[in-house]
Amino acid sequence: MIEIQRDGPVAIVKFNRGEKHNAFNQSLIARLTETARRLGSDLEVQAVVLTGTTAAFSAGMDLDDAMWRDDDASDLERREMSASGVRLCRAWETLPQVTIAAIDGFSVGAGVALGLACDWRVIADDAFLYVPEVKIGINLQWGALPRLISLVGPAKAKRICLLCEKLVARDALEWGLVDYVAEPAGALAKAVAVAHAVCERPAVTVRMVKEAVNATANALHHVSSFADADQSQLSGQFAAARRARADFLDKQ
């Protein structure tokens, strides 16, 4: 599922589940989390580019994942699975290297959440972002909501989450949700170019500044989202949420 390429000081992480447009399941989440942890201790890598396939960054959380249907799991096991995405995004956000998400095709729900955990986002001109969580009766979790609000402000965050508006590349750039727009199928190439540009700076200074910016900008993020996985478990069990999920799946 995970391929890591090295281009000098830049590590390019490609994830490809091979089905369901890179929808996240527990296995993919675990492998991407472990990948971030290993890269974090690599002193030769100064920037990391994260990308899916040219068809899609990710279709979001797999609604067939064990998290949704494992009735035999204990309460602790269910909570552990529900919080796996939170740990994934935290692992990528706290990487000492600069991280850049390269988005081709589309990024949905959990895919948007993971992209928000990176320092910068590059999107292809023909790609779009979509956060449909409310449509299936759950909140945006993985620690993503405070990151989203910090980038686009509260009003636009509500439009993205409550109205489930799809954002095409140019609108995402104008709203501040992404940092660069590339030509179609060109997100990876642009992200790698940006990664090499930051690698021209002294590595230790880059890491210190990134850490300082995150410490200031993200100071209250964990406070406001520490229970979002628990909230998602709760809201997902409401009768209205169950009906919403069934209706959503019927329309796919």
ChimeraX commands (.cxc) that place a marker at each C-alpha (Angstrom):
marker #1 position 0.00,0.00,0.00 radius 0.5
marker #1 position 2.90,2.37,0.69 radius 0.5
marker #1 position 5.73,3.24,-1.68 radius 0.5
marker #1 position 8.52,5.57,-0.58 radius 0.5
marker #1 position 10.78,7.16,-3.19 radius 0.5
marker #1 position 13.80,9.30,-2.45 radius 0.5
marker #1 position 14.68,12.36,-4.51 radius 0.5
marker #1 position 17.72,13.70,-2.72 radius 0.5
marker #1 position 16.54,15.19,0.60 radius 0.5
marker #1 position 12.88,14.76,-0.41 radius 0.5
marker #1 position 10.90,11.64,0.47 radius 0.5
marker #1 position 7.87,10.97,-1.72 radius 0.5
marker #1 position 5.27,8.81,0.01 radius 0.5
marker #1 position 2.68,7.29,-2.31 radius 0.5
marker #1 position -0.23,5.36,-0.89 radius 0.5
marker #1 position -2.35,3.16,-3.11 radius 0.5
marker #1 position -4.83,0.76,-1.60 radius 0.5
marker #1 position -5.68,-0.54,-5.04 radius 0.5
marker #1 position -9.42,-0.29,-4.53 radius 0.5
marker #1 position -12.19,2.12,-3.53 radius 0.5
marker #1 position -10.20,5.16,-4.63 radius 0.5
marker #1 position -7.80,4.93,-1.69 radius 0.5
marker #1 position -10.51,4.88,0.98 radius 0.5
marker #1 position -8.97,4.51,4.43 radius 0.5
marker #1 position -9.30,1.28,6.37 radius 0.5
marker #1 position -7.52,0.31,9.57 radius 0.5
marker #1 position -4.64,-1.30,7.70 radius 0.5
marker #1 position -3.91,1.74,5.54 radius 0.5
marker #1 position -4.19,4.06,8.54 radius 0.5
marker #1 position -1.73,1.95,10.53 radius 0.5
marker #1 position 0.79,1.80,7.68 radius 0.5
marker #1 position 0.68,5.53,7.02 radius 0.5
marker #1 position 1.06,6.23,10.74 radius 0.5
marker #1 position 4.09,3.96,10.96 radius 0.5
marker #1 position 5.55,5.54,7.82 radius 0.5
marker #1 position 5.37,8.99,9.42 radius 0.5
marker #1 position 7.02,7.76,12.59 radius 0.5
marker #1 position 9.90,6.19,10.67 radius 0.5
marker #1 position 10.45,9.25,8.51 radius 0.5
marker #1 position 10.50,11.48,11.56 radius 0.5
marker #1 position 13.77,9.94,12.74 radius 0.5
marker #1 position 15.44,10.11,9.31 radius 0.5
marker #1 position 17.91,12.99,9.45 radius 0.5
marker #1 position 18.63,12.75,5.72 radius 0.5
marker #1 position 15.03,13.62,4.78 radius 0.5
marker #1 position 14.26,17.34,4.93 radius 0.5
marker #1 position 10.85,17.41,3.23 radius 0.5
marker #1 position 8.11,14.83,2.70 radius 0.5
marker #1 position 5.54,14.79,-0.10 radius 0.5
marker #1 position 2.42,12.70,0.53 radius 0.5
marker #1 position 0.25,11.66,-2.41 radius 0.5
marker #1 position -2.29,9.08,-3.47 radius 0.5
marker #1 position -2.81,8.16,-7.11 radius 0.5
marker #1 position -3.40,10.33,-10.18 radius 0.5
marker #1 position -7.07,9.29,-9.99 radius 0.5
marker #1 position -7.63,10.21,-6.35 radius 0.5
marker #1 position -5.89,11.30,-3.19 radius 0.5
marker #1 position -8.51,9.49,-1.13 radius 0.5
marker #1 position -12.25,8.83,-1.14 radius 0.5
marker #1 position -12.31,9.20,2.64 radius 0.5
marker #1 position -13.09,6.59,5.28 radius 0.5
marker #1 position -14.15,3.20,3.98 radius 0.5
marker #1 position -17.73,2.66,5.15 radius 0.5
marker #1 position -17.03,-1.08,5.09 radius 0.5
marker #1 position -14.18,-0.72,7.59 radius 0.5
marker #1 position -14.31,-2.75,10.80 radius 0.5
marker #1 position -14.86,0.48,12.73 radius 0.5
marker #1 position -18.43,0.61,11.42 radius 0.5
marker #1 position -19.46,-3.03,11.64 radius 0.5
marker #1 position -17.47,-4.96,14.25 radius 0.5
marker #1 position -20.27,-5.70,16.72 radius 0.5
marker #1 position -18.06,-8.15,18.63 radius 0.5
marker #1 position -15.46,-5.51,19.52 radius 0.5
marker #1 position -15.22,-4.31,23.10 radius 0.5
marker #1 position -15.80,-0.68,23.99 radius 0.5
marker #1 position -12.05,-0.14,24.30 radius 0.5
marker #1 position -11.41,-1.81,20.93 radius 0.5
marker #1 position -14.03,0.37,19.29 radius 0.5
marker #1 position -12.55,3.51,20.83 radius 0.5
marker #1 position -9.07,2.45,19.70 radius 0.5
marker #1 position -10.25,2.02,16.10 radius 0.5
marker #1 position -12.20,5.26,16.14 radius 0.5
marker #1 position -9.14,7.20,17.30 radius 0.5
marker #1 position -6.73,5.65,14.79 radius 0.5
marker #1 position -7.21,8.52,12.34 radius 0.5
marker #1 position -6.53,11.06,15.08 radius 0.5
marker #1 position -3.17,9.40,15.72 radius 0.5
marker #1 position -2.46,9.26,11.98 radius 0.5
marker #1 position -2.96,13.00,11.50 radius 0.5
marker #1 position -1.03,13.84,14.65 radius 0.5
marker #1 position 1.90,11.73,13.42 radius 0.5
marker #1 position 1.99,13.65,10.14 radius 0.5
marker #1 position 1.44,17.05,11.74 radius 0.5
marker #1 position 4.30,16.57,14.20 radius 0.5
marker #1 position 6.86,15.41,11.65 radius 0.5
marker #1 position 9.95,17.63,12.00 radius 0.5
marker #1 position 10.29,17.85,8.21 radius 0.5
marker #1 position 8.13,20.11,6.05 radius 0.5
marker #1 position 5.22,18.06,4.68 radius 0.5
marker #1 position 3.28,18.70,1.47 radius 0.5
marker #1 position 0.11,16.90,0.36 radius 0.5
marker #1 position -0.19,16.49,-3.43 radius 0.5
marker #1 position -3.84,16.04,-4.40 radius 0.5
marker #1 position -4.92,14.76,-7.80 radius 0.5
marker #1 position -8.46,13.74,-8.73 radius 0.5
marker #1 position -10.29,14.35,-5.48 radius 0.5
marker #1 position -9.93,14.25,-1.72 radius 0.5
marker #1 position -12.94,13.42,0.44 radius 0.5
marker #1 position -13.58,13.52,4.19 radius 0.5
marker #1 position -10.72,11.75,5.93 radius 0.5
marker #1 position -8.52,12.51,2.91 radius 0.5
marker #1 position -9.12,16.22,3.49 radius 0.5
marker #1 position -8.37,15.71,7.19 radius 0.5
marker #1 position -5.00,14.11,6.43 radius 0.5
marker #1 position -4.14,16.87,3.96 radius 0.5
marker #1 position -4.90,19.46,6.64 radius 0.5
marker #1 position -2.33,17.81,8.91 radius 0.5
marker #1 position 0.39,18.61,6.36 radius 0.5
marker #1 position 2.15,21.96,6.21 radius 0.5
marker #1 position 1.10,22.77,2.65 radius 0.5
marker #1 position -1.34,21.41,0.09 radius 0.5
marker #1 position -0.98,21.30,-3.69 radius 0.5
marker #1 position -4.06,20.46,-5.75 radius 0.5
marker #1 position -4.43,19.76,-9.45 radius 0.5
marker #1 position -6.56,22.26,-11.35 radius 0.5
marker #1 position -9.17,19.61,-12.21 radius 0.5
marker #1 position -9.38,18.16,-8.67 radius 0.5
marker #1 position -11.82,18.94,-5.87 radius 0.5
marker #1 position -12.23,18.65,-2.10 radius 0.5
marker #1 position -15.37,17.37,-0.38 radius 0.5
marker #1 position -16.31,16.90,3.29 radius 0.5
marker #1 position -19.58,14.89,3.46 radius 0.5
marker #1 position -19.40,13.73,7.09 radius 0.5
marker #1 position -22.58,15.53,8.18 radius 0.5
marker #1 position -24.43,13.80,5.35 radius 0.5
marker #1 position -23.78,10.49,7.09 radius 0.5
marker #1 position -24.51,11.82,10.55 radius 0.5
marker #1 position -21.03,12.22,12.01 radius 0.5
marker #1 position -18.77,15.15,12.81 radius 0.5
marker #1 position -15.51,15.95,11.07 radius 0.5
marker #1 position -12.91,14.33,13.29 radius 0.5
marker #1 position -9.22,13.28,13.11 radius 0.5
marker #1 position -8.47,16.66,14.73 radius 0.5
marker #1 position -9.37,18.31,11.43 radius 0.5
marker #1 position -11.99,20.87,12.48 radius 0.5
marker #1 position -9.69,23.32,14.32 radius 0.5
marker #1 position -7.13,22.99,11.51 radius 0.5
marker #1 position -9.84,23.80,8.97 radius 0.5
marker #1 position -11.11,26.80,10.96 radius 0.5
marker #1 position -7.57,28.16,11.28 radius 0.5
marker #1 position -7.18,28.10,7.49 radius 0.5
marker #1 position -10.56,29.32,6.21 radius 0.5
marker #1 position -12.32,30.90,9.20 radius 0.5
marker #1 position -15.52,29.82,10.96 radius 0.5
marker #1 position -18.09,30.83,8.33 radius 0.5
marker #1 position -16.40,29.00,5.47 radius 0.5
marker #1 position -15.69,26.01,7.73 radius 0.5
marker #1 position -19.44,25.78,8.36 radius 0.5
marker #1 position -20.16,25.91,4.64 radius 0.5
marker #1 position -17.65,23.14,3.98 radius 0.5
marker #1 position -18.92,20.92,6.80 radius 0.5
marker #1 position -22.63,21.69,7.10 radius 0.5
marker #1 position -23.56,22.40,3.48 radius 0.5
marker #1 position -21.04,19.81,2.24 radius 0.5
marker #1 position -20.02,22.11,-0.61 radius 0.5
marker #1 position -17.51,20.62,-3.02 radius 0.5
marker #1 position -14.57,22.93,-3.52 radius 0.5
marker #1 position -12.91,23.02,-6.91 radius 0.5
marker #1 position -9.22,23.81,-6.96 radius 0.5
marker #1 position -9.45,27.54,-7.63 radius 0.5
marker #1 position -12.04,28.08,-4.90 radius 0.5
marker #1 position -9.95,26.03,-2.46 radius 0.5
marker #1 position -6.99,28.29,-3.24 radius 0.5
marker #1 position -9.04,31.47,-2.84 radius 0.5
marker #1 position -10.43,30.25,0.49 radius 0.5
marker #1 position -6.94,29.41,1.78 radius 0.5
marker #1 position -7.56,25.69,2.04 radius 0.5
marker #1 position -4.74,24.88,-0.39 radius 0.5
marker #1 position -1.50,26.70,-1.16 radius 0.5
marker #1 position -0.81,25.89,-4.81 radius 0.5
marker #1 position -2.81,24.86,-7.86 radius 0.5
marker #1 position -1.00,22.72,-10.43 radius 0.5
marker #1 position -1.91,21.69,-13.95 radius 0.5
marker #1 position -4.09,18.55,-14.28 radius 0.5
marker #1 position -2.22,15.47,-13.02 radius 0.5
marker #1 position 0.60,17.80,-12.02 radius 0.5
marker #1 position 0.11,18.07,-8.25 radius 0.5
marker #1 position 2.96,15.69,-7.42 radius 0.5
marker #1 position 5.48,17.42,-9.68 radius 0.5
marker #1 position 4.59,20.83,-8.22 radius 0.5
marker #1 position 4.76,19.52,-4.65 radius 0.5
marker #1 position 8.20,18.00,-5.25 radius 0.5
marker #1 position 9.42,21.30,-6.71 radius 0.5
marker #1 position 8.20,23.18,-3.63 radius 0.5
marker #1 position 9.81,20.55,-1.39 radius 0.5
marker #1 position 13.18,21.03,-3.10 radius 0.5
marker #1 position 12.83,24.80,-2.73 radius 0.5
marker #1 position 12.47,24.53,1.04 radius 0.5
marker #1 position 15.36,22.06,1.15 radius 0.5
marker #1 position 17.64,24.85,-0.11 radius 0.5
marker #1 position 17.30,26.48,3.32 radius 0.5
marker #1 position 19.38,25.35,6.34 radius 0.5
marker #1 position 17.63,22.19,7.55 radius 0.5
marker #1 position 17.90,22.87,11.26 radius 0.5
marker #1 position 16.49,26.38,10.91 radius 0.5
marker #1 position 13.57,25.12,8.83 radius 0.5
marker #1 position 12.72,22.59,11.52 radius 0.5
marker #1 position 12.96,25.16,14.31 radius 0.5
marker #1 position 10.71,27.65,12.49 radius 0.5
marker #1 position 8.15,24.97,11.60 radius 0.5
marker #1 position 8.04,23.89,15.24 radius 0.5
marker #1 position 7.64,27.48,16.42 radius 0.5
marker #1 position 4.82,28.23,13.97 radius 0.5
marker #1 position 2.96,25.04,14.89 radius 0.5
marker #1 position 3.40,25.65,18.60 radius 0.5
marker #1 position 1.76,29.05,18.21 radius 0.5
marker #1 position -0.90,28.30,15.58 radius 0.5
marker #1 position -1.96,24.93,16.99 radius 0.5
marker #1 position -1.81,25.78,20.69 radius 0.5
marker #1 position -5.53,25.21,21.30 radius 0.5
marker #1 position -6.23,22.64,18.59 radius 0.5
marker #1 position -5.97,19.61,20.84 radius 0.5
marker #1 position -8.08,21.27,23.53 radius 0.5
marker #1 position -10.95,21.80,21.09 radius 0.5
marker #1 position -10.79,18.43,19.35 radius 0.5
marker #1 position -9.44,15.91,21.89 radius 0.5
marker #1 position -12.80,14.10,22.05 radius 0.5
marker #1 position -13.82,14.33,18.40 radius 0.5
marker #1 position -13.40,10.58,17.84 radius 0.5
marker #1 position -15.64,9.87,20.85 radius 0.5
marker #1 position -18.19,12.38,19.57 radius 0.5
marker #1 position -18.16,10.69,16.18 radius 0.5
marker #1 position -18.84,7.32,17.76 radius 0.5
marker #1 position -21.77,8.81,19.66 radius 0.5
marker #1 position -23.30,10.75,16.79 radius 0.5
marker #1 position -22.80,7.84,14.40 radius 0.5
marker #1 position -25.09,5.67,16.50 radius 0.5
marker #1 position -28.04,8.06,16.39 radius 0.5
marker #1 position -31.02,6.70,14.46 radius 0.5
marker #1 position -30.88,9.67,12.09 radius 0.5
marker #1 position -27.20,8.98,11.39 radius 0.5
marker #1 position -27.86,5.32,10.62 radius 0.5
marker #1 position -30.58,6.33,8.17 radius 0.5
marker #1 position -28.32,8.97,6.63 radius 0.5
marker #1 position -25.52,6.43,6.09 radius 0.5
marker #1 position -27.87,3.94,4.49 radius 0.5
marker #1 position -29.26,6.63,2.19 radius 0.5
marker #1 position -25.76,7.83,1.33 radius 0.5
marker #1 position -24.61,4.31,0.41 radius 0.5
marker #1 position -27.73,3.70,-1.70 radius 0.5
marker #1 position -26.86,6.73,-3.81 radius 0.5
marker #1 position -23.25,5.67,-4.45 radius 0.5
marker link #1:1,2 radius 0.2
marker link #1:2,3 radius 0.2
marker link #1:3,4 radius 0.2
marker link #1:4,5 radius 0.2
marker link #1:5,6 radius 0.2
marker link #1:6,7 radius 0.2
marker link #1:7,8 radius 0.2
marker link #1:8,9 radius 0.2
marker link #1:9,10 radius 0.2
marker link #1:10,11 radius 0.2
marker link #1:11,12 radius 0.2
marker link #1:12,13 radius 0.2
marker link #1:13,14 radius 0.2
marker link #1:14,15 radius 0.2
marker link #1:15,16 radius 0.2
marker link #1:16,17 radius 0.2
marker link #1:17,18 radius 0.2
marker link #1:18,19 radius 0.2
marker link #1:19,20 radius 0.2
marker link #1:20,21 radius 0.2
marker link #1:21,22 radius 0.2
marker link #1:22,23 radius 0.2
marker link #1:23,24 radius 0.2
marker link #1:24,25 radius 0.2
marker link #1:25,26 radius 0.2
marker link #1:26,27 radius 0.2
marker link #1:27,28 radius 0.2
marker link #1:28,29 radius 0.2
marker link #1:29,30 radius 0.2
marker link #1:30,31 radius 0.2
marker link #1:31,32 radius 0.2
marker link #1:32,33 radius 0.2
marker link #1:33,34 radius 0.2
marker link #1:34,35 radius 0.2
marker link #1:35,36 radius 0.2
marker link #1:36,37 radius 0.2
marker link #1:37,38 radius 0.2
marker link #1:38,39 radius 0.2
marker link #1:39,40 radius 0.2
marker link #1:40,41 radius 0.2
marker link #1:41,42 radius 0.2
marker link #1:42,43 radius 0.2
marker link #1:43,44 radius 0.2
marker link #1:44,45 radius 0.2
marker link #1:45,46 radius 0.2
marker link #1:46,47 radius 0.2
marker link #1:47,48 radius 0.2
marker link #1:48,49 radius 0.2
marker link #1:49,50 radius 0.2
marker link #1:50,51 radius 0.2
marker link #1:51,52 radius 0.2
marker link #1:52,53 radius 0.2
marker link #1:53,54 radius 0.2
marker link #1:54,55 radius 0.2
marker link #1:55,56 radius 0.2
marker link #1:56,57 radius 0.2
marker link #1:57,58 radius 0.2
marker link #1:58,59 radius 0.2
marker link #1:59,60 radius 0.2
marker link #1:60,61 radius 0.2
marker link #1:61,62 radius 0.2
marker link #1:62,63 radius 0.2
marker link #1:63,64 radius 0.2
marker link #1:64,65 radius 0.2
marker link #1:65,66 radius 0.2
marker link #1:66,67 radius 0.2
marker link #1:67,68 radius 0.2
marker link #1:68,69 radius 0.2
marker link #1:69,70 radius 0.2
marker link #1:70,71 radius 0.2
marker link #1:71,72 radius 0.2
marker link #1:72,73 radius 0.2
marker link #1:73,74 radius 0.2
marker link #1:74,75 radius 0.2
marker link #1:75,76 radius 0.2
marker link #1:76,77 radius 0.2
marker link #1:77,78 radius 0.2
marker link #1:78,79 radius 0.2
marker link #1:79,80 radius 0.2
marker link #1:80,81 radius 0.2
marker link #1:81,82 radius 0.2
marker link #1:82,83 radius 0.2
marker link #1:83,84 radius 0.2
marker link #1:84,85 radius 0.2
marker link #1:85,86 radius 0.2
marker link #1:86,87 radius 0.2
marker link #1:87,88 radius 0.2
marker link #1:88,89 radius 0.2
marker link #1:89,90 radius 0.2
marker link #1:90,91 radius 0.2
marker link #1:91,92 radius 0.2
marker link #1:92,93 radius 0.2
marker link #1:93,94 radius 0.2
marker link #1:94,95 radius 0.2
marker link #1:95,96 radius 0.2
marker link #1:96,97 radius 0.2
marker link #1:97,98 radius 0.2
marker link #1:98,99 radius 0.2
marker link #1:99,100 radius 0.2
marker link #1:100,101 radius 0.2
marker link #1:101,102 radius 0.2
marker link #1:102,103 radius 0.2
marker link #1:103,104 radius 0.2
marker link #1:104,105 radius 0.2
marker link #1:105,106 radius 0.2
marker link #1:106,107 radius 0.2
marker link #1:107,108 radius 0.2
marker link #1:108,109 radius 0.2
marker link #1:109,110 radius 0.2
marker link #1:110,111 radius 0.2
marker link #1:111,112 radius 0.2
marker link #1:112,113 radius 0.2
marker link #1:113,114 radius 0.2
marker link #1:114,115 radius 0.2
marker link #1:115,116 radius 0.2
marker link #1:116,117 radius 0.2
marker link #1:117,118 radius 0.2
marker link #1:118,119 radius 0.2
marker link #1:119,120 radius 0.2
marker link #1:120,121 radius 0.2
marker link #1:121,122 radius 0.2
marker link #1:122,123 radius 0.2
marker link #1:123,124 radius 0.2
marker link #1:124,125 radius 0.2
marker link #1:125,126 radius 0.2
marker link #1:126,127 radius 0.2
marker link #1:127,128 radius 0.2
marker link #1:128,129 radius 0.2
marker link #1:129,130 radius 0.2
marker link #1:130,131 radius 0.2
marker link #1:131,132 radius 0.2
marker link #1:132,133 radius 0.2
marker link #1:133,134 radius 0.2
marker link #1:134,135 radius 0.2
marker link #1:135,136 radius 0.2
marker link #1:136,137 radius 0.2
marker link #1:137,138 radius 0.2
marker link #1:138,139 radius 0.2
marker link #1:139,140 radius 0.2
marker link #1:140,141 radius 0.2
marker link #1:141,142 radius 0.2
marker link #1:142,143 radius 0.2
marker link #1:143,144 radius 0.2
marker link #1:144,145 radius 0.2
marker link #1:145,146 radius 0.2
marker link #1:146,147 radius 0.2
marker link #1:147,148 radius 0.2
marker link #1:148,149 radius 0.2
marker link #1:149,150 radius 0.2
marker link #1:150,151 radius 0.2
marker link #1:151,152 radius 0.2
marker link #1:152,153 radius 0.2
marker link #1:153,154 radius 0.2
marker link #1:154,155 radius 0.2
marker link #1:155,156 radius 0.2
marker link #1:156,157 radius 0.2
marker link #1:157,158 radius 0.2
marker link #1:158,159 radius 0.2
marker link #1:159,160 radius 0.2
marker link #1:160,161 radius 0.2
marker link #1:161,162 radius 0.2
marker link #1:162,163 radius 0.2
marker link #1:163,164 radius 0.2
marker link #1:164,165 radius 0.2
marker link #1:165,166 radius 0.2
marker link #1:166,167 radius 0.2
marker link #1:167,168 radius 0.2
marker link #1:168,169 radius 0.2
marker link #1:169,170 radius 0.2
marker link #1:170,171 radius 0.2
marker link #1:171,172 radius 0.2
marker link #1:172,173 radius 0.2
marker link #1:173,174 radius 0.2
marker link #1:174,175 radius 0.2
marker link #1:175,176 radius 0.2
marker link #1:176,177 radius 0.2
marker link #1:177,178 radius 0.2
marker link #1:178,179 radius 0.2
marker link #1:179,180 radius 0.2
marker link #1:180,181 radius 0.2
marker link #1:181,182 radius 0.2
marker link #1:182,183 radius 0.2
marker link #1:183,184 radius 0.2
marker link #1:184,185 radius 0.2
marker link #1:185,186 radius 0.2
marker link #1:186,187 radius 0.2
marker link #1:187,188 radius 0.2
marker link #1:188,189 radius 0.2
marker link #1:189,190 radius 0.2
marker link #1:190,191 radius 0.2
marker link #1:191,192 radius 0.2
marker link #1:192,193 radius 0.2
marker link #1:193,194 radius 0.2
marker link #1:194,195 radius 0.2
marker link #1:195,196 radius 0.2
marker link #1:196,197 radius 0.2
marker link #1:197,198 radius 0.2
marker link #1:198,199 radius 0.2
marker link #1:199,200 radius 0.2
marker link #1:200,201 radius 0.2
marker link #1:201,202 radius 0.2
marker link #1:202,203 radius 0.2
marker link #1:203,204 radius 0.2
marker link #1:204,205 radius 0.2
marker link #1:205,206 radius 0.2
marker link #1:206,207 radius 0.2
marker link #1:207,208 radius 0.2
marker link #1:208,209 radius 0.2
marker link #1:209,210 radius 0.2
marker link #1:210,211 radius 0.2
marker link #1:211,212 radius 0.2
marker link #1:212,213 radius 0.2
marker link #1:213,214 radius 0.2
marker link #1:214,215 radius 0.2
marker link #1:215,216 radius 0.2
marker link #1:216,217 radius 0.2
marker link #1:217,218 radius 0.2
marker link #1:218,219 radius 0.2
marker link #1:219,220 radius 0.2
marker link #1:220,221 radius 0.2
marker link #1:221,222 radius 0.2
marker link #1:222,223 radius 0.2
marker link #1:223,224 radius 0.2
marker link #1:224,225 radius 0.2
marker link #1:225,226 radius 0.2
marker link #1:226,227 radius 0.2
marker link #1:227,228 radius 0.2
marker link #1:228,229 radius 0.2
marker link #1:229,230 radius 0.2
marker link #1:230,231 radius 0.2
marker link #1:231,232 radius 0.2
marker link #1:232,233 radius 0.2
marker link #1:233,234 radius 0.2
marker link #1:234,235 radius 0.2
marker link #1:235,236 radius 0.2
marker link #1:236,237 radius 0.2
marker link #1:237,238 radius 0.2
marker link #1:238,239 radius 0.2
marker link #1:239,240 radius 0.2
marker link #1:240,241 radius 0.2
marker link #1:241,242 radius 0.2
marker link #1:242,243 radius 0.2
marker link #1:243,244 radius 0.2
marker link #1:244,245 radius 0.2
marker link #1:245,246 radius 0.2
marker link #1:246,247 radius 0.2
marker link #1:247,248 radius 0.2
marker link #1:248,249 radius 0.2
marker link #1:249,250 radius 0.2
marker link #1:250,251 radius 0.2
marker link #1:251,252 radius 0.2
view
